[in-house]
């Protein structure tokens, strides 16, 4: 925690951020959080599709309607969470959590499954209501790991909220420890039939935001490490759901450590993002990308300034041949840094990178 405190103090030293830096940082987080938190749970939208949908309300390429609606609803939940966290003296309530869940799932829906032996079954997922049937997960070893039963869930959730509000008032833990332990305890209850992971990550960021810490993105490409950290804590805490729902900081230490490292990386990356002003350095899905070729930078800037810019116009600006520009475009599209929307005549370019210099 010493390194986090040091980084946090450095982060506080640059507050308040310049308006433009704050806008770009918020945009970056909004896109990365929505994309990654949903992608972890199986949403098929690409990063570029997510940006187009949430920034411009547009869709490009093939996209599942459920995934589109899910992404938009999740972004509404993010805004709700930030607004709620902004009311510093307001305690966390079960009503808010259920409202968040209702907003994210939008409505009840039926899940159809085929059991071994060909028997068909179905059940209803209730938006904004605690589960009415048991839920569990199969571990990497093939064992079934049970979460809290429907019968014990209401009492365990009441305990979780009471514990959190008291712990926050007592300030016996750092905000990062509190956020991580809340996430762990919540996941061990798994109070809803669907959406528990996304709600857990929203609530973890609710706690961080309330204490003026940067919000975290758990990246889908690091899903294994994330689940492994939860699994390591589970082994120490044990399989009994009520034990997990009341886990101590020490017993859940493996997961607390994992989240602490994520916070260190987040603050360091945020400082780099607002501090880096070079034309060659751009941001893409959690990484700073440095382009060494001046033509590539010219292409990206031209597209951001005029999405309908033509290959010929870019070539004239860059002072190179149209053939050379075309080769750069193919490479940029392969890396998903840019995407073409529409046809050659009436189409336009969408840049999936974020400039660090403006």
Protein Blocks (a to p, Z undefined) as FASTA:
>chain_A
ZZmmmmmmmmmmmpccdfklmmmmmmmmmmmmmmmmmmmnopabdfklmmmmmmnopaed
jddfklmmmmmmmmmmmmmmmmmmmmmmlccdfklmmmmmmmmnopacddddddehhiac
dddddehiacfbdcddddfkopacddddfklmmmmmmmmmmmmmmmmmnopacfklmmmm
mmmmmmmnomafghklmmmmmmmmmmmmmnopacddddfklmmmmmmmmmmmmmmnopcl
klmmmccfklmmmmmmmmmmmmmmmmmmmmmmmmpccfkbcceehiacddfbfklmmmmm
mmmmommbcfklmmmmnopafklmmmmmmmmmmnomaccedjfklgccddfbdcfkZZ
